[in-house]
Amino acid sequence: MQDQLSYTFSALADPTRRAILARLALGETSVTELAEPFEMSMPAVSKHLKVLERAGLISRAREAQWRPCRLDAGPLKEAAGWIEEYRRFWEQTLDRLDKYLREIETARTKSKTNGSGKKSSKTK
Amino acid sequence: MQDQLSYTFSALADPTRRAILARLALGETSVTELAEPFEMSMPAVSKHLKVLERAGLISRAREAQWRPCRLDAGPLKEAAGWIEEYRRFWEQTLDRLDKYLREIETARTKSKTNGSGKKSSKTK
């Protein structure tokens, strides 16, 4: 009864599964080849693949005998869409930081100008 | 020993926790007010808040006595950045679909044109 977004985020909550997706982004490959870089038993890798498959993030070809795995990005798109709703929050944070840095800079410039004698306010 | 991205995705893998973040996107609020819309015991809500806090997605003010919760979007930004790497994959999928639809359309137009007599190939 879990919803698609929860399946997706849950599948992404593991560095090995994210590494598997990163490998599949380079092209489809066999399970054996996929397991190679991980110091992990084949059953352990298979378990991770099952989680990714259930979340719809990967699929396994039926036509070829070696049944290559491939990346399916649909659920990632949905997840990105959800997170995107919060973009204004992190942008606001950056804006606030930017504003703060500008204020410091302005204050520093002002104190320098005052220190070395006032410049004509008519200078553009 | 879990990494930040895994904490973030794990925290997002639950509809109640996502609803809490959506509520906090409207403004900071007390835990009691936050718990209201959920048919859930306070300890259950507190448990969800702890997961979100550990992932750095929310923080609780120390100054006010009612200790309001607020959204911290930093980890969401990081998560969006990770998913964004795969954008070309879902865009490719859409491109392929678009190409396929155009091909169908072209084939249909051609068969119509052929059916109603050939048009001069000189007509621009």
Interface residues (C-beta under 8 A of the other chain):
Chain A: D3 L5 S6 Y7 T8 F9 S10 L12 A13 D14 P15 R18 L21 A22 A25 L71 A73 G74 L76 K77 A79 A80 W82 I83 E84 E85 Y86 R87 F89 W90 Q92 T93
Chain B: D3 L5 S6 Y7 T8 F9 S10 L12 A13 D14 P15 R18 L21 A22 A25 L71 A73 G74 L76 K77 A79 A80 W82 I83 E84 E85 Y86 R87 F89 W90 Q92 T93
